[in-house]
Amino acid sequence: MIIAGALTEHQADLLSHSFFFLAVKPYFYLTLNNNPMKEELKCCLCGTNIEDGFGNNPEPVSLNEEDRCCDDCNAEEVIPARLAMMFI
């Protein structure tokens, strides 16, 4: 039996994470992935459809905040550009 206010900080943390993963996360997953009104995203660099529905931030290759890029362009163009900026 759990008495209100008698949870340790660790138990409360576990309980909150359990609630998120069992109740909240599936709701958001279903809401985002089963939305018939969801527009298809296209990669701003190569023009292919982005399958996962989210894409990647293409900065610094594209500076438009609304642009998204596919995983392939992220790996081949965006990440190398970011690494190059670190060593300039």
C-alpha positions as CSV (number, residue, x, y, z in Angstrom):
1,M,0.0,0.0,0.0
2,I,1.4,3.4,-1.0
3,I,0.5,6.3,1.3
4,A,0.3,9.7,-0.4
5,G,3.4,11.8,0.4
6,A,5.4,8.7,1.5
7,L,7.1,8.1,-1.8
8,T,10.9,8.6,-1.9
9,E,12.2,10.9,-4.6
10,H,13.4,7.9,-6.6
11,Q,10.0,6.2,-6.4
12,A,8.2,9.3,-7.5
13,D,10.6,9.7,-10.4
14,L,10.0,6.1,-11.5
15,L,6.3,6.6,-11.3
16,S,6.3,9.7,-13.4
17,H,8.5,8.1,-16.1
18,S,6.2,5.0,-16.1
19,F,3.2,7.2,-16.6
20,F,4.9,9.0,-19.4
21,F,5.9,5.9,-21.3
22,L,2.7,3.9,-20.7
23,A,0.1,6.7,-21.1
24,V,1.4,9.9,-22.6
25,K,4.0,8.7,-25.2
26,P,1.7,6.2,-27.0
27,Y,-1.0,9.0,-27.2
28,F,1.5,11.4,-28.9
29,Y,2.8,8.6,-31.1
30,L,-0.6,7.7,-32.4
31,T,-1.7,11.3,-32.7
32,L,1.4,12.2,-34.8
33,N,1.6,9.1,-36.9
34,N,-2.1,8.5,-37.6
35,N,-3.2,12.0,-38.4
36,P,-4.8,11.9,-41.9
37,M,-4.3,15.7,-42.2
38,K,-0.5,15.4,-41.7
39,E,1.3,16.8,-44.6
40,E,4.2,14.9,-46.1
41,L,7.5,16.4,-45.4
42,K,10.1,16.6,-48.2
43,C,13.8,16.9,-47.7
44,C,14.9,20.5,-48.5
45,L,18.2,19.2,-49.9
46,C,17.3,16.3,-52.1
47,G,13.5,16.5,-52.4
48,T,12.7,12.9,-51.2
49,N,9.8,12.2,-48.8
50,I,10.8,12.1,-45.2
51,E,9.4,8.8,-43.9
52,D,9.5,9.2,-40.1
53,G,7.4,12.4,-40.1
54,F,9.9,14.6,-38.3
55,G,13.2,14.8,-40.4
56,N,16.3,16.5,-39.2
57,N,17.4,20.1,-38.7
58,P,19.5,21.0,-41.8
59,E,21.3,23.9,-40.3
60,P,24.0,25.1,-41.4
61,V,23.4,23.8,-44.9
62,S,19.9,25.4,-45.0
63,L,19.2,28.4,-42.8
64,N,15.4,28.4,-43.2
65,E,13.9,27.4,-39.8
66,E,11.0,25.5,-41.4
67,D,13.2,23.2,-43.5
68,R,13.8,19.6,-42.7
69,C,16.2,17.1,-44.2
70,C,16.2,13.3,-44.6
71,D,18.5,11.0,-42.7
72,D,20.7,10.4,-45.7
73,C,21.3,14.1,-46.3
74,N,21.8,14.6,-42.6
75,A,24.6,12.0,-42.5
76,E,26.2,13.0,-45.8
77,E,25.9,16.8,-45.8
78,V,24.7,18.4,-42.6
79,I,26.8,16.6,-40.0
80,P,30.1,17.0,-42.0
81,A,29.2,20.7,-42.4
82,R,28.8,21.0,-38.7
83,L,32.0,19.2,-38.0
84,A,33.8,21.5,-40.5
85,M,32.5,24.5,-38.6
86,M,34.0,23.2,-35.4
87,F,37.5,23.1,-36.9
88,I,37.5,26.5,-38.7
